[in-house]
Amino acid sequence: MKNSGGFKVRNGIIYVFGTINKKRYRFSTGKSATSENLRWVARNYWSVLLQKIDEKEKAKEASLSIEAFLLEMLELSKHKRSETAQNEYISKTKRLIAPYFGKFNMADIRPIDIEKWQNELLRKYSTVTVRRAKTLLNFALNKAVLNDIIPKNPCASVDNFRVTINKKEPYTIDEMSKILRSATGWFGIFLHVAFATGLRTGELIALKWEDIDLERNIIFVRRAIVRGEVSTGGATKNHDRIAVIPENFADMLKGYDSKSEWLFPTRKGEPFKEGGSLTRMYFKPLLERIGVKYKTLYATRHTFVSLLRNSGINKDLVAELAGHSSQISDKHYYKAEITPEKIRSINNVFFNIRAQIRAQ
C-alpha cells in the first residue's frame, strides 16, 4: 500500500491522518475548522502529519530512562572494548547511575541534578570512581544529543572536580626481603616472580609454562585474568610484552613443578579467578605472621618500579619494563627487543637483594 493521508474535522477541530509503511497515524492539529484553517490544512496536511509523527517519536525517546539508554549505547559499542571492561561499565551504570537517575527521563535531567548526584557519590566513593561514573553519564548524554533526543548535554555545564590520586606505597627493601625470606612453596616462588618482574597480579595468575623461557630468562606476558575472565589487552593495559627474570631468581623456577599447564594454579590445577583469593588465603596471613604492614598484593608491582627508579634506571626504560601503556600505545606487537641494557638493569637491581635474602 502506498503512503496516503488527508484531513477531517471532528467536534470543530481539524485532524490530519495518514498511513506510512502500513502504519496508520492520526493527530489533532489543535486548530478550529475555520475557512482559513481549512484552506491551510488542505495545502499542508502531509507536512503537518510528518511533523506530528516526528514530535511523537522525540517525546517517546526523551521519556527513555538514563539506565535503559546507557545500557543500549554500551551494547551497541561493546566491540570497542574488552568483555571485562564492558561488564565493568554495565556494573557502574547499575550501581552508580541508575539508583539516582532511575526516575528521570532523558529530557528532564538538568545540570543541577548532575551536580547533586556527583556530590552524593563523592561522599561515598573515591574521586577516581566518581570521575569514571561521570564519564559514563556524559557518554550517554552525548549520544542522546547526537540522536536528537535532547537539545544539549547538561553535563557540559557542570563544573569539574579535583581528582585525587592516592600515592601508591611500595614495600621497602627490608619488608620485601622479609616477605621473600618467609614465603615458602609455590607462593614463595609466586612472590619472587611478582617482586622481580613487576607483573600485574592478573598477569601473574594467567601465566602458563609456555610463556616461560628459562634459557633466556624471560617471560612472555600474553594475557591477564580479571574477575575470572581472560583478557589479552585493552586501552590501558599492555599484556603483549616481555619481562626479564633476574638470573639469580631464575634458578627457583627451574626447580619448580606446578603439575599443571598454569604456572601458579589452584589445588584443582586451574588458574585463580582473581587476585583477591590469593590475598585472603595466602598473602595477608603471611604478612600478619611476620609483622609486615599490608599494602596490597598489587604493591609488589609498585615496589618493582620503585626499586628500578631508585637504582637510577631512566624512566623510559622503567616504563617499558613495567609495561606502561603510554610507552607502547602505538605498537601492536611484543616488545621483544631484549637488550643487554635491560638484562643488566634487572640483574644489577636484584643481585644484592637476593644475596641479602640468602644471608639472612
Phi, psi and omega in degrees: 000133178285156175297137182212163180185182180180205179212160177206167181249134178220122182053038176080006181244140181276131176243146171248148180215164178180165178240126179231123182051046176069009178250128185266137179234150173210133182221147172279137175277343183079003183260141176288152184278061174278165180301318181295316181292325179293321177295321180297313184290331178297327180275334192236011187303324184289317179293325177295318179300312180298321178296318180295321178297316180297317179297322179295317180295319180294321178295322178294316180294319181294338179276359176297145174281154177301316182301311182298317182291316181296318178297323178294317179294323177295320179295318181291335183251012186295340178293347182272354184220166179288163179297322178297315179296320179300313180296325179293319179295319179297318179298316179296322178300315184283328184272322191251336184253309184301318182301327182273316185263014184303328183263002181269140166273160182306317186284350186266349186283127179247161178306322181295328177295320180292321179295320178295316178298315180300314181294324178295318179294322182296339177283343185244332189234166178291160179296328179295316179297317181293321178298319179294321178294319179294324177298320177295315179298318179298322177301314181295316183290326174297319178296323179295322177293315181299331180263015176059030178275322175230153185286328180207162183272114180295339178298330183295340182260006182262131180295143174283159177243159180287126179269124181259119177261115178293132181296132182278122184265120178275169171281145177286167179299319179295319179295317179298316180298319180294320179296310183291329179288331185266335182285137182233171176063206183297328181289330175296318178293320177305313182291324176300315179295321181298309182291326187274344182243339182073017179295147174293153181303317179297328178286323180296314183286349179262003181289139173243162179298330179294346179273351187257126175243096184278352174284323180255000180057052179225158177237129173273114180270107189247341188200171173217156175245121180230121181053041176082358182250138179276127179240141179251013176142179181181192185291332185241003180234136177252094180266009176242085181204180180237134177249147181263134175263126177303141184304317184281357172261336185296329181301328180296319179292326181295332180260014185251137177227114182274351182057036180201163174289339179273144183289320182230075184274170171284180179296339178274001180083010180255161177286152173295145182278336178197162185287341182300323180293324176297318180297313183292316188276330188234311191286309180298315177301322178297312182295322178296321181293324185259359175075034177253134180297135179283128179231026183079151176291327180296340180293347173298326178291317177298324179296316178303311180297318180297318180298315181295317180295317181290344178271003176088010179285136185295150190296329179294319179291321177300314180298321180292316180294329181275348180076034177288132190297331183296339181271347186226015187299335182258014182239118181254049179208170180294139173279080195264000183280097179269096184273157175304327180297318181294314181297315181297320181298312180295313182298319181296319182294316189264354179295309182293326180295315179296321178295321179295320180296316181294323183292329182274000000 
